[in-house]
Amino acid sequence: MKEVVLPASLHKIKESAFLGCKSLQMIQIPEGTEEIGYGAFSHCHALEEVVLSSTVTHIGERAFHECDSLAKVTLPLISNVLEKFKDKKSLRKVTFLSCPHELDTEPLEGNTLLHWCVVKEYPMAVIDGIIQGCPKAIRQRNTLGQTPLHLCLSNNISAEVTKCVYDAWPDAVSVRNELSKTPLDYWRENGGNEVIGDIIKENASITTTITTFLLRKDEKTIMMEDDPVILQRGHHLLLEVLKDHNDKIYTNYGRRVEFGKLFLEQLHSRNML
């Protein structure tokens, strides 16, 4: 049984309905079907293509578990439906039935589905499918003003996904977010990976002169031109910033210890670096 024709009157595919159908290669879900049950197509190892209808709004857990030959999927642009395919590394093409001019944003952080897929490292075919179906999505920003490329370079996303996102909007590399940081800033902070640098056509600078400063609690920053100072605990916060352009801060207790990326974020947000 390589292909199944399902009746138009079907509203739900029951749990484990096609469990272990090892020769099934293609399945098309008819319009009117709303739900695919738990494990419905689990262990269909030969399944290569799935075409969902626009009416499908719910897919049960493990519905396509271990469908490791799945290469082509057509589906509605719904996050809880798309989520069931996030672990399908075999995917080569994802087509969405319809796409809005702009993607909806979630209320808290303002991320779109594209932002979410980038951070969660969905298969590249999924990300490319969203970009192709919704060209404006690549320019949408979240609450912090971050483009999808910001998230690629701040989260060390794979080169394959980063290239896909960069190629869709190369100028995003110089777009500043609410912290006045560009994707390039994040790339440099994370060590200036050469492979990613080749993609975004940038090279890390070898050295950068950085002014040291003294930050007092609840007071404005006092800029200093003297030698770098060291980190201490207590009323004053003294920071040493290396001149080597690796964008890392180190304590100086006889050895260099990474002080943390989070603190560096705070410095950038206050335009201290």
N, C-alpha and C positions, 0 to 999 in steps of 0.2 A: 504494500500500500504506500505509494509515493505521494499521492495527493488526495485530499478529501474535499468534497463539495458539501458544504453545510447548508441547511435549509434557511430560507429568508425569514422564517417565523421564529428563529432561535433568539432567545433573550439572554441566556446564560450558558456557558460551557462549564459543566460540573467539575468538581475536584477530581484530579487524576484521570480525566476522560481519555486522554491519549498517552498516558504514562507508558514509557518504554516502547513506543512505536518506532523501532529502530530504522525502518526504511522510509519513514515519512520525510519528504524533502521540502514540501511547500504547503502552507496553510493560509487561506484567505477567510477572514472573519466577516460575515455579511452585515450590512447595515441593519440596525435594530438590536444587534447584540450589545449588551451593556457591561457584562461582567465575564471575566475569565477566572475560573476557580483555582484554588490552591493546587499547585503541581500539575495543572492540566496538560502541559506538554513536557513535563520533566523527563529527562533521559531520552529525548528524541535526538539521538546523536547525529543523524543524517540531515536534520532540519536545516535548510539553507536560507529560506525566505519566509517571512511573516508579513502579511498585509492585514492591518487592523482597520476596522471601520471607524468613522468619525463619532459613532455613538458609544464606543468603548470608553468607560470612565473609571473602571476599577479592574486591576489585575492582581490576583492573589499572590501571596509569597510563593517562591519557588516554581512559579508557573512555567518558566523556561529554564529551569535549573539543569545545568550540564548539557545544554544545547550548544555544544562547542564547535559546531560547524556553521552556526548562524552568521550569515554574511550580509544580508540585505533585509531591511525593515522599513515598512511604511506605517506611520502611526500618527495620531493626533498630538498636537503640541500641548500636552498636559503633564505637569511635573510628576504626579504620582504614577502615571503610565510610563513615562520615560525612565523613571527610576528603576524599573524592573529590568532595564537593559544596560545598566551602568557597569556591570562586570563582564560584558560581552566583548572581550578584546578581539574576537574574530570578526567583528563588524567591519564592513568595508564601505557600505553606503546606507545612509539614513535619510529618508524622505518624509517630510511632514505634510499632512493632508492640506493644511491651510496655515498661514502665518499672518499675524497682525503687522501693521506698520512698525509698531514698537511693542516690546515685550512688557508684560505686567511686572511690577516691582513688589517685593514683599515689604510689609509695613515697617519693620524694625530697622534694618540696615539698607533698605532700598536696592537690594541685589535683584537682578533679573535672572531668568533661568540660565542665560549664558554665563553670567558671573558664577552662579552656583556650579554649573557643569565644569568650568575651568578649575575652580578650587577643589572640587571633588575628583578631578582628573577622570572624567567620563571618557569613553573611547573617542579618539580623534574624529571618527566618522560622525559621532553625535554632534560634537562642537562645530564641525564643518557643515553639517546639515542645518544647524540653527543659523549660522552665518549666511549660508546660501539662501535659505528660505526667508530670513528676516535681515536684510542688509543693514538696516538702521541699528540693529541690536549691538553691533560692534562699537558704536559711538555712545551708547547709553552709559551713564555713570550711576554709581550707588550714592548713598547719603554722604559718604566721605569723599565723593568726587572721583572715585576710582574707576578707571576703564578696565575692561577685561585684561588688557596688557599689563596694567599695574599689578593685578592679581597674579598673573603669570610670573612676573619677575620678583615679586615680594614673597611668593610661596615656593620658588624653585620648581615650577611646573616643567614637565618634560620638554625637550627641545622640539619634538614633533608638534605638540599642542601650541607651544610658543610661536613657532613659525607660522602655523595656520592663523593664529590671532594677529600676529604682526603683519603678515601679507595682506590681511583684509583691511588694515588701516595703518600703514607705516608711520604716519604723522603722530600717532598716539604716543610714540616714544618720547615726545617732548611735552606732552600734556601734563599740567600740574593738578594735583588733587587738593583737597582742603588743607593738607599739611604743607602745601607748596612743593611737593615732591613729584618728580617725574618717574616713569618706569626705569629710566637710566639710573636714577638715584638708588633705587632698590637693587638694581643689577650690581652696581658698584659696592653697595653694602654687603651683598652676599658673595663678594669675592671676585666679581668680574669673570664669570665662567667663560672660557674661550669659545666654546661651541655656541652658547647663547649670544656672545659678542659678535660672532660671525653672522648670526641671523639678524641682529638689530644693527649691524654695521658700525659697531663702536669698539674702541679699545680702552682698557682701563689705564688711567694715568698712573705713572710710577710714583710720583710724590706730589703732595699738596701741602702748602703751608696753612696751618689752622691756628687761629688765635686762641690762646687759653683764657680761661675766665674763672671768676669766683662767683658762685651762686649762693646767696644768703636765703634762708627760709623766709617766705612771704615778702620778699623784696625783689626789686628788679635786678637783672643781671649786671654785674660790674665787669666790664671788659678790661683785660690786662694785657700788656705787651711784654711782660717779663717771661722768664723761663716757665715751662709747664709745671703745674703743681700736682700734688698727689691726692688721692681720695682718702678722706677721713670721715669718721662717724661723729655725730654730735650736732652742734648748732650750725656749723658751716659745712658746706658740701664743696670739697675741692676736687677738681677733676684733672687727670692727665690725659691728653689727647696726642696720640702718636702722629708724627709727621708723615710716616708711611701711609700711603693712600689705601688702607684696607678698611677704613671706616669702622674701626673697633676701638673700644675704650678699655683700658687695662688699669687695674689697681696696681699699686707699687709697694708691695710688702716683701721686697727682696726677690720677687718673681712676678712675671706677667700673667695675670689671670683675666680672662674675658669677663667684662662687667655685665654685658647683656645687650641684646638687640632691642629689648623693650625700652630701656633707658635712652638708647640712641634715638628711638622714635620720638621720645619726649623732647630731646634736644632739637631735633629737626623741626618739630611742630612749633617750637618757640623761636625758630630762626637763629639758633645758637651755633649751628654748624653750617 
